[in-house]
Structure formats: C-alpha cells, structure tokens
Amino acid sequence: MPAQRLNNTEDALRAAREILTTDAQDLRSLLYQDILLNALKCKRDELDILDLKVINRAVAEFRHAARVFKPYRAVRKVSIFGSAREKKGSPSYELAVSFGRSLVESGFMVITGAAEGIMSAGIEGAGAENSFGVNILLPFEKGPATIIQDDPKVVRFKYFFTRKVFFVMEADAIALFPGGFGTHDEGFEVLTLLQTGKAPPMPVVLMEPPGERYWETWDQFIRQQLLARGFVSPEDLTLYRIAHSSEEAADWIASYYSTYHSVRQVGNRLVIRMERELSDDHISILNETFRDLVASGRISKTSALREEADEPDLRSKPRIVFSYDRGRAGRLNEMILAINRLGRTV
C-alpha cells in the first residue's frame, strides 16, 4: 500500500478498508491486517486504560524508530554501552572516542544511548553523521547529549523494553565499556539473547583500557561461578571477547564478517550466507568438526532457497545449509569463527 497521510477520520477509514478488504496474500498485506485487527481487539477486550497507554506508546515508539533506521539498514552498526558517569579525558572515555573513530574507518555506524559519558564519547569518535541515538526519557537526565541533540537519527523512548529491542535488532555487534547496573543489564540481556538463539550471531567485545581489570574480573566470575556450576557451557564463553584497544576491537568485529555474512532459519534448516564460497575440502572440515550441530544429513552448499525470496539483495551470496540441532548457539558461534578462518585460505 502506498504511503498515505491520515489527516482525518475519512482518510483513516479509507486506509483501514483498503487493508482489510484487499485480496493480496503477500506477507506485508497479511501483517498490516494483523496489526489493525490487534488494535481493534483492544477495544473488544475492554483493556484497562494503563494497558492501552502502554500498548499505544510501545507501538508508536517502535513504528517511529523503525522509520528512522530503515534508510540505513544496509550499513552495519555497532551498539555501544557504558557508564554515563565517565568524564571526558578518562581512559575509558578516550578509548570510546578512539573506538568510534576506528569503527567508522572500518565502515560501521554506531548506536548509543545518546546520553553523556561513554555514549557521548562514542558519538564524538564516530561523528554525529555516523551515529544513532536511542535515548531513554528519565526524570534526572537532560535528554540527548549536545553533540547529537538535534540529529534526526535520535529516537527518544519512554520504555526500556522498546529501546532494548532496537539496540539489538539494528546492531551487527555489541561493545560494552565499564559501567554500572544498566551496562550489565544490557550486556547480560544481549548474551542471553545470543545464547538462546533469539538474536542472530554477532560479536560482543568488552572494552577495557590497558592496565585495568574491570572485565577480566567479570570474566573470572563467569568462569569460576557460572561455568564451574554448569550454568553456562564452555562454548558460551566464545560469545564475548575482551579487547584493550580500539584497533583490536574494530578489527575483531570486521573479521567476524570477513567470510560469514548472516544466518536465516528456514523450517528446521539453517542457512548461512557468506561473502565468499568455501571449497569442498572446507565443507568436509565443517562436517567433521561440527557434526554435533547437524540433526540429520550433512552440511552442504546451496543457492538461495525459495523462502529467501524476500531478501533479493542477498540472493547472489554463497551459502551452506544443514538441518540444525538448535539450542547450541555457543557452538554455532564457534562454527562461524571457523568459517572465517577457512575463508582466509580461499
């Protein structure tokens, strides 16, 4: 349906009628119908006013943020988390500035919370033109940092949960700088989404200035308590990596996408899209090394599947496909790292 301006009730009724009466069966048309019908069901269910307020605000925030990000979906982005209390000139602040600059030099854009401290530093390094701000409305904060305050790529959220969706959904990598409860909340949520397969594989770097042990201490806790008690698996520790320089971190993120491009689940099959084709010998190595990930059959090369027709820009990329034994996201991450190593020998 073409874009429409809904200026009055008549315009809204016309748009609703078009959505509900169309004979089109494409996914976009069906989703328009579901969204509209769910709105009508709110009235049918006589939800409480607070419920309606939350639903209305969440949908409005999601729609607006998606519109802001849509023109930039082809550019890879890195979400940066860290303390808003870091002062300009501190080791972590200056590392974030350098990291933002290194990411842009590697072809990435950055996403931050658009507040002060590490967030402002990341934007300073990347430049406002290469930055997105997903700001949260808090009673004790002044709003977006001055460096990006009036930029159209700033989205202001009332709810943390809608904001978190965009931090992860729009990101191709995550960088965590030293921070407080919020930083750890965001970091553990990202790792949980990766571990459970609810987010696509992506690199997570824990940024630490040389000589400090903020993340090393955290890593010791993970290994001595979570891993030792069996709360996480050894391969889950590959989901993150500690870095001590902006160059090291940016190179690691770029290398993650050197051969690997993306994944897509199609039924019980996992399709891995790549930047270059692996040799038959490489496929044999993957079959031998990662046979525990294959529920049945073998890992094999493939062209784009019929179900991937809605991503025409990726149709030409080489692929491998296999019946995926889900629930092993850490192990799948190890496979992606192996694909990148093999890709360097092509």
N, C-alpha and C positions, 0 to 999 in steps of 0.2 A: 504494500500500500504506500503511495507517495506521501511525503511529509505533508502534514496539514496543520494549520493554525486553528486551535479550538478556542475561538473568541467568545462563543455564546452557546446556549443550550442547543440551538438548532445545529450548529457545527458538530457538537459532541454527539447528538443523536444520529447525525448522518454518518460520522465515523464509526460509531458503535454498530449501526445497522450494516455497514459495509463489512465489518469484521465478522459479525455473527451470521450473515447470510451468504457469505462467499462460498463457492463450490471448490475453491482451491484446497488441496490436501497437502501442500508443502509444509515443512516443519515450522517455518516462520508464521504462516497463517494460523496453524493449529495453536501455536504458543500465544499469539495475540488473543485468540478465543479463550484460552485457559486463564490468561491474566484478567481479562474482562469478567469472565464468569466468577472467578475467585473474589473479585471486588463486589459483585452482586451477592454472593453468598454471605459476605459480611453482614449485609442487611437482613438476609434470610435468617441468619443465626442469632440476630439481635445481640451482637457482641457489646461488651461494656465500652464506655467512652474511652477509657485508658487503652484498651486493646486496639480500638480504632485509631487512636492517636499514634501508637507505636507502629501499626501496620502502614498507616499513611505516610509517616515520616520516613520509615525504612525504605519503602518503595520509591519515594521521591528522591531520597539520597542516592539510592542505587541507580536510578534512571539518570540522574544528573551526572554522577561520577562516570558511568559507562559512556555517556556522551562526550565527556572531557577526554577520556582515554582513547576512544575509538580511532581518531585520526593517527594515533601513534602506535597502534598495535603491532606494526611490522618492525618496530625498533625494540631491541632487548633492553630490559630495565633491571636495576638492582635496588631493592628496598634496603634502606639504611636505618638501623635502630641504635639508640644510645641515649645517654643522660642529657636532659635539657639543662642540667646544672653545670655542665662543663663550661669553663670560662675560656674566652679567646686567648690563645697563647699556651694553653696547657698541652702536654704531649698528646693526649687523645684528640683534642680539638684540631691540632695541627695535622695529625695523622688522618683525620676525617677530611680535611681540606685537600690534602695530597691524594687521598683515595678517590675523592670525587673527580679530581682532575685526571687521574690515571684511567678511571672508568670511561670518561668522555673520549680520551685518546684511543681507547680500545673499542669505541663505537657504541657504548652504552649510554642510556639516560639513567637518572636516579629518581627514587621516590623516597621522600622523608615525611615526617610528621609536620614539617614546616614551622616548628617552634624554634626556641633558642638552643644553645649548646651544640651537641653533635649534629642535630638536624640542620641548623643554620650553617655549620661548618661544611657539611656535605654539599649543600647548595652553593656555598661560596666557591668550593673547588670545582664543581661541575658547571656553574653558571646557571642563572635562573632560566635561561632559554633551554637548558637541557635537564630541567628539574620539574618534578611534580610534587605538590604539597597535599597531603591528606591530613588536614588539620582537625583536631577534636575541640569542640566547644567546652571549655572548662571555666568555672567561675573565678579561678585565681590566675588565669593566663590572659594576656592581652590580645591573643589571636595570632595570625601568621607572622613570622619574623619579617622584619622590614625588607630584607633582601628579596623576598618573593611575594610580599603582601598584596600587590595589585595584579599579579600574574593570573591570566585566565586558566592556567593549569593548576590552580589551587582549589581544592574542594573542602568545604567545611562540614564536618559530621557532628551530629548530636550523639549518636550511639557508637560505642566502641566496636560492637559486633559488625556493623556495616563497614566501618573503617577498616577493620582487620581483613575483611574479605578482599578489599582492593589492594591492600599491602601484599597479599599473597597471590591473588588471581592475576594481577598485572605484572608480577615480578618473574624474572628468569634466574634470579639469585638473591640471596639474603646476606647482609653484613650486619653483625652485631658488635657494637663498641661497648666498653664498660658502661654500666648503667644500673638503675635501681629496679624496683618491683616491675615497673612497666616493661623495661627491656627484657627481663627474664620471662615475664608473662608472654610477650610476643615471641621470644626465642623458643620457649618450650612449646608454644602452640604450633609454630612452624615445624619444629622437629616431630611433633605428634602427627601433624597432617602428612608429613613426608613418610614417617614410619608406618602409618596405616594406609598409605596409598591414596589418601583423599586429596593430596596435592601432587602434581606431576613432579618427577625427579628434577632437582635443581641443586646447585652448590650452596652451602652455607659456610661463610667464613666468620671466624671470631677474631676481631681486630684488636691487637694488643701492642702498645708501644714497646719498643725494645727495653729490656730491663724490668718490665713489670710482669706480675704473675696472676693477674685477675682471672683470665680464662684458664691458665694452667691449673690454678686451684680448683676452679669449677670442674675441669676435666678430671681431676683426681677424685672429686666427689662422685662424679658419674661412674668412674671405673671401680672405685672402692666400695660404693654403696649400691648403685643401681645394677651394674654389670655383675658384681660379686654375688648379689642376691638373686640373679636371674630375672630381674625386672626388665632388662633390655638384652638384646642379643649382641654378640661381638661385632657382627656386620653392621649393626645400627650405629656404631662409632664412626663408620665411614661417611655418615650423613653430614658431618661437620669437620672443619679443619681450622686450626689456629694459624693466623698469619701475623707477622711482625712488621710488615712494610706494605705500603700501598701498591708497589710494583708486584710484590709476591702475590697479594690478594687478587689484583686485577688480572694477572697472568693466569692464576688458577681458575678464575671464573671464565676467562676467554677459552682456556684449554678444555673446559668441560663441554664446550660447544664446538670443539675443533673438528670432530667427526660426528658425534651424536648431535641430533637436532631436536627431536621431540618424540613423544610416545602417544599412542592412541589405543584405547581398549575397544575392540570390536567383538562383541559377544565374549567368548572365552579365549579369544586370540589377542595377543599383544603385538601391535605393530610398532617397530622402532624405525623412525625416519632418520636418515643420515645425510651428511654433507658430501660424502664420497662412498663409492661402493667398496665393500670388503672383498677380498679374494676368496676363492673356495677353500683354500687352506685356513684362512682366518675363520670362516664359518665352522670348519671342523674343530678348530680350537675352542670356539664358543660352545659347541655341542658337547665337547668333552669336559670343559671346565664348569659349565653352568647347567648340566643335565638335571640338577636338583630343582631348577626353576621350571622345567618343562613337564607339564602334566601328562602329555601324550605326544607321540610323534617326535619331530626334530625341529631345530631352528633352521629356517631356510630363507633364501632370498625371495623377494616378491616385488611385483609392481603395485601401484596404488590399488587398494581394494575398492570395490563399488561403494561401500559405506563411507569412503573418504571423499566422495564427490563434492561435498560442501566445502572442501579446502583446496580449491583448484591451484592456488599458488604453491602448494606442496606436492602436486601430482608428479613432478619430474624427479623428485628426490629418491635415491636408492633406499630400499627397505629390507628389513628382515622381519619375519613373523614367526610366532610359535604359540602353542597352547600354554598359557601362563598359569602356573600354580600360585595363585595370589597369596598375599599375606607375608611376603618376603621382600619388602621394599628395600631394606638394607642390602640384601643380596642382589636385587636388581640394580641398585646403585653401584655395587662392585662390578656388575656386568657392563654398565655404561662406562666406567673408568677403564675397563679392559678394552672396550670398543675404541675408545680414544687412543689408547696405547697402540692397538693394532693399526688404527688409521694412520698413525705417524709413519708406518712402514710401507704404506701403499705407494 
